[in-house]
Amino acid sequence: MPDLSAGTRPVTLSVWLVEPGQRVVEGDRLVEVLLGSATVDLPAPATGVLVEICADEEDTLVPGQLLAVIAVDESTQPA
């Protein structure tokens, strides 16, 4: 979970936009979170396959918390 609020203010996970087993490309919309009254999209940090979701919808999240596991596609990463 990136630090969206320039501090340690928690956010609420709103909705997952992908499911385990789906391929994602770096920058794709991965999940929506609520920050105050604003909805913020979090992008996939890498290209690969979403292996596991580690936080549920409606969970309160803090910066640094693990959201998901992506099996990175090594062929798309810089050398």
Secondary structure, 3 states (H helix, E strand, C coil): CCCCCCCCCCEEEEEECCCCCCEECCCCEEEEEEECCEEEEEECCCCEEEEEECCCCCCEECCCCCCEEEEECHHHCCC
